[in-house]
Amino acid sequence: MSMTREWLLSDAPLSRRQAKLGQAYRTWLGFRTNGLAMFGLLIVVVLVLLALFAPWLAPHDPLTGDLNTTRLLPPLTEGYWLGTDDQGRDILSRLIYGSRITLAVVALVAILATPLGLLIGTTAGYFGGWVDTVLMRFTDIVLAFPKLILALAFVAALGPGIENAIIAIAITAWPPYARLARAETLTIRNSDFIAATKLQGASSARIIWKHIVPLCMSSIIVRVTLDMAGIILTAAGLGFLGLGAQPPQPEWGAMIAGGRNFLIDYWWVATMPGIAIFVVSLGFNLLGDGLRDVLDPKGQK
Amino acid sequence: MFHSRFLASVAVSSLLLGAAPTLTYAETPPDTLIQAWSIDDIITLDPAEIFEFTASEIAGNTYETLIGYNPKDVSDIYGRAADSWTVSEDGKTIHFKMKEGRKFASGNPITAADAVFSLVRAVKLDKSPAFIIGQLGFTPDNVEQNIKQTGEYTFDFTMDKPYATTLALYCLTATVASVVDEKLVMEHAKDGDYGYDWLKTHYAGSGPFTIKDWRPNEAVILERDENYSGEAPTMKRVIYRHIPETSTQRLLLEKGDIDIARNLTADDIAALKGDDNIELESGIKGTLYYLGLNQKNEYLSKPKVREAMKYLLDYDTIANTIMSGKVKVHQAFLPEGFLGAYNENPYSLNIDKAKELLKEAGVPDGFKVTMDTRNTPEITAMAQAMQQSMAKAGIDLELIPGDGKQTLTKYRARKHDIYIGRWGPDFQDPHTNASTFAFNPDNSDDATSKPLAWRNAWDIPELTKATDAAMLERDAKKRADMYVDEQKKVLDNGPFVIYAQEIEVLGARKDVKGIVIGPSFNDNNFAHVTK
């Protein structure tokens, strides 16, 4: 064990791999000292585990309930620890299955929006000139729209549904990444190592992909992680307005919308998914904050 | 910074506002009845155009129709503005005699001229409810010849065919047949519009109350009609406040800020049952809840599939849980209380039977189908319950939510698979529902008449003929049998899964007495309310 540790922390790494792993390990050591960030990571890990093992963890079927016997049972009822909703469905099971939807939304938005933002931002920053002007003005236009409103408009045009909600959120999420990537690119495009690569005859695509993108990644990762909470809230907002996941899917925002009608007498129907959204958003925010502390090169002493 | 200070001040002031009612205990004035209701559906106050739930209730309390019926027993018809009537030998003409010596709220006397004017005006303006009179053979071109004054208090009403007399009389109980004050309305007429522009927001009637003011999406204020010829109402004023949120209505009612809450959910009703200060009043309405199965869909057009669908709704559970107290199970197209209504409910949830029927239809594994669902809490909840029970037979019901306008537009263009809807009869005669559930003279896409059977592309030449024949049958007993027969056929074979009939429930403060809840909204009466 200690051997590995020494190998990782070695001042004179013998291979690139050792250097990379050593760097990652040091980052982890820095991250580990941040209690709040660790708490955020824990929440996210639990969310992932819940989503992975939903069928084994959920005590009941999330989609069917019995209107006659299990309708609107309060929390702490035996077998239904978080209560049941107006269709007689177990809220705990719905929350567990709902974590899959939430996770799918954030993951897919990250996969769709990040590369797009990176590509546009680095291209604009690297080439400069009219390419930069065109791409950045386009980014400005998209950025000028309020996020939720634009997502609403897209969903209204594409039709309600979780897939369309994901597309709509991704379309509205990329501009900040493009701006960030462009700013990073501008600071490094005139560096000596870029000039050296150019002299060796590397193509622009290779330079962007192999040399610029990796250097932008850390700040983008931080930004994406911090945006996760916003993405979850937007998805929940769309679900709440009936434009995201459709019934009977256990999407958390839609669950709140369903429970809103019973708020006076049956507070738990809306409260439980609300708490879930709150906790997961908080988890991603804490994680993002912690990552920024360790990944941001300018933040390091 | 600016923001947070603003937010803080809002928070503080809302706290103060929230605290106010506990300091000064609210109580409504003793001579004023205050109701909370979602009144955003009002688009006009002109009886010739009113076709909405809220507005028709207001018209029912402020105008008098020629004919009325007992809301507790619809078959008991009596003259309201009319005194008596006789039918001619050939059955086409009804001679009406008006009650004498009565006045409009304006002080003008009510004569046959006003009655004739009102009917002619309604047909000539030709707004949505005009067909109720028009279906008896009146068109804007011939109405002046066929509805004619014959004396100061008498007039003749001549139809194109000898329709069942009860049908004609029930048509004259609708709000569109309200008697309006000719003199007053014509004073405000311009460009031959029969005072339409003015009456849209004003009042010219003779009911127990007058319409004092209508502020859209805010309030409607009714005031006692001092010239009313009947028993004077005890309340000086009736105020409808527009409060769309049901939970707000409930809180206001519990606090005593309003006397009556009109939009309570099943769960509000259950919660208010234990409140000693509140009395729940209910009355059965003619409104039906149903599913429309579009016959353009390859699966739904199979008769066995249609039958299977009728076994896949958990009728009792829906009526006892989600809609508890607000509906009763009803499956025929004539609501309980109508002439000829068939009150048997042959279908109930039976998954095995449904599976068997699906197998016979050649779709043993079920199929995928969409349902356009209005995104109100109750409709959505019922749709989800159906989704669950249908899934048990392998039918994958996908809900497409939308607001009332979206879903209805799609339905009217018959582009849906299944539509979950509500149907309220236009007047109290069985023809009103027969002419929509069992009547489809032209099933082509560009048909002029578009009843519910058309909307679901159900081609039924024989039932259409039966409906036409029943309209002309003058023997009430025979006519009722004809409708029972039609209802059985629609139950067996029709593309409609009718599953419930509405019960209107309102929550009132304990001291409020004498509310009458009738089968349609214009029968809801507040003239004899005391508190």
Interface residues (C-beta under 8 A of the other chain):
Chain A: L63 T64 G65 L67 N68 R71 L72 D86 Q87 P160 G242 Q246 P247 P248 G258 N261 F262 L263 I264 D265 Y266
Chain B: T246 S247 R250 L251 T265 D267 D268 A270 A271 D314 T317 I318 N320 T321 I322 N375 P377 T380 A381 A383 Q384 A385 Q387 Q388 A391 E398 L399 I400 P401
